[in-house]
């Protein structure tokens, strides 16, 4: 009886990680459930994640013709305060496409495709990002990947990033602030 109680308490404390399914607004992301049948935007999916979860972006099976994600709700910008929406060392939050190489996130020189602020223990893998900027009307500065405000222990693997809006002063393809540590590219 004691062994049963110990095993019950041990398994009762485990929480199963969830997979949230997203697609681009251009491909009809309208749902809020983030299921395979009712995909949501990246913004909605990132608002639901917790440690150990996966966001699976709908991707093309042909990496030479990836599905393009554009617009504010298609960017990867986790929200939720300084400690909310973070992974852990044993349970990072993973963001990946359904098919490796099948997603391209395009900031259109108006937004940053990946922007982490006080976000830690994320894994980004198997997709590409381009055209980072900060304004729809004037290309004054831009980043394609921005890691800031104590965003630590994030991993970016099997990705290509290119074309930040260039003004000669504040433009970087990858920008990492000194308050952020142990990020792997």
C-alpha positions in Angstrom: 0.0 0.0 0.0 2.8 2.4 0.8 4.6 1.7 -2.5 1.3 2.4 -4.4 0.9 5.7 -2.5 4.4 6.8 -3.3 4.1 5.9 -6.9 0.8 7.7 -7.1 2.2 10.9 -5.6 5.2 10.7 -7.9 3.2 10.4 -11.1 0.5 12.8 -9.9 3.2 15.6 -9.8 4.2 15.1 -13.4 2.6 17.4 -16.0 2.6 16.2 -19.6 4.0 18.7 -22.1 1.6 20.1 -24.7 2.1 20.6 -28.4 0.5 23.8 -29.8 -0.1 23.9 -33.6 0.3 27.2 -35.5 0.1 28.4 -39.0 0.6 31.8 -40.7 -2.2 34.3 -41.0 -1.9 34.0 -44.8 -2.6 30.3 -44.5 -5.8 30.9 -42.4 -4.8 30.9 -38.8 -8.1 31.8 -37.2 -8.4 29.4 -34.2 -7.5 29.9 -30.6 -7.4 26.2 -29.7 -4.0 25.7 -31.4 -4.8 22.1 -32.4 -4.0 20.3 -35.7 -7.5 20.9 -36.9 -7.8 24.5 -35.7 -4.4 26.1 -36.0 -3.7 29.5 -34.4 -1.1 32.2 -35.0 2.4 32.0 -33.5 1.4 34.8 -31.2 -1.5 32.9 -29.8 0.5 29.7 -29.4 3.3 31.5 -27.6 0.7 32.9 -25.2 -0.2 29.4 -24.1 3.2 27.7 -23.7 4.8 26.5 -20.5 7.9 24.5 -19.7 8.4 21.5 -21.9 5.8 22.5 -24.5 6.3 22.5 -28.3 5.0 25.0 -30.8 4.8 23.3 -34.2 4.5 25.7 -37.1 2.8 24.4 -40.2 5.6 24.0 -42.8 6.0 23.0 -46.4 7.3 19.5 -47.1 9.4 21.1 -49.8 12.1 23.3 -48.2 12.7 25.0 -51.5 9.2 26.4 -51.3 8.7 27.2 -47.5 5.5 28.5 -46.1 6.1 32.2 -45.4 5.1 33.8 -42.1 4.6 37.6 -42.2 2.8 40.1 -40.0 2.9 40.9 -36.3 1.1 37.8 -35.2 3.4 35.5 -37.2 6.6 36.7 -35.5 8.1 34.7 -32.6 7.8 37.1 -29.7 7.0 35.2 -26.4 5.1 37.3 -24.0 4.0 37.0 -20.4 6.2 38.9 -18.0 9.7 38.2 -16.7 9.3 34.7 -15.4 6.1 33.6 -17.2 6.4 31.5 -20.4 9.9 30.2 -19.7 11.2 26.7 -20.1 13.6 25.0 -17.7 16.9 23.2 -18.0 15.1 19.9 -18.1 12.0 21.1 -20.0 12.8 23.8 -22.6 10.1 25.3 -24.8 10.7 24.1 -28.4 9.6 26.0 -31.5 10.0 24.1 -34.8 8.2 23.5 -38.1 6.3 20.4 -39.0 8.9 19.8 -41.8 12.5 20.8 -41.3 13.3 23.9 -43.5 9.6 24.3 -44.4 9.1 27.7 -42.7 10.5 31.2 -43.5 9.6 34.0 -41.0 9.8 37.3 -42.9 9.9 40.5 -40.8 9.4 42.6 -44.0 11.9 45.2 -42.6 9.0 46.3 -40.2 9.4 43.9 -37.3 11.9 41.5 -35.6 11.2 37.9 -36.6 12.5 36.5 -33.3 12.5 38.8 -30.3 13.2 37.5 -26.8 12.9 39.7 -23.8 13.5 38.1 -20.4 12.8 34.7 -21.9 14.9 31.6 -21.1 15.2 28.0 -22.0 13.8 28.1 -25.6 14.9 26.0 -28.5 14.4 27.3 -32.0 15.2 24.8 -34.7 14.9 24.0 -38.4 13.5 27.2 -39.9 14.8 30.4 -41.4 14.3 34.1 -40.6 14.9 37.3 -42.6 14.2 41.0 -43.2 14.4 42.3 -39.6 13.4 46.0 -39.1 11.5 48.3 -36.8 9.2 50.4 -38.9 6.8 49.8 -41.8 7.6 53.3 -43.2 11.3 54.0 -42.6 14.2 51.6 -42.3 16.0 53.1 -39.4 17.3 50.0 -37.6 16.6 46.4 -37.3 17.5 42.9 -36.0 16.5 39.5 -37.4 17.1 37.8 -34.0 17.1 39.9 -30.9 18.0 38.4 -27.5 17.7 41.0 -24.7 16.9 41.7 -21.0 18.4 38.6 -19.4 17.2 36.1 -21.9 19.4 33.1 -21.0 20.1 29.5 -22.1 18.3 29.7 -25.4 19.4 27.5 -28.4 19.2 28.4 -32.1 20.0 25.4 -34.2 19.8 24.5 -37.9 18.7 28.0 -38.9 19.7 30.7 -41.3 19.1 34.4 -40.6 19.7 37.3 -43.0 18.9 40.8 -44.1 18.5 43.3 -41.2 17.4 46.8 -42.1 20.6 48.7 -42.3 21.1 52.3 -41.3 24.8 52.1 -40.3 24.3 52.3 -36.5 21.7 49.9 -35.0 21.4 47.1 -37.4 22.3 43.5 -36.7 21.3 40.1 -38.0 21.7 38.7 -34.5 21.8 41.0 -31.5 22.5 39.8 -28.0 22.6 42.2 -25.1 25.2 41.7 -22.4 22.6 40.9 -19.8 21.8 37.8 -21.7 24.0 34.7 -21.2 24.7 31.2 -22.3 22.8 31.4 -25.6 23.9 29.0 -28.3 23.9 29.8 -32.0 
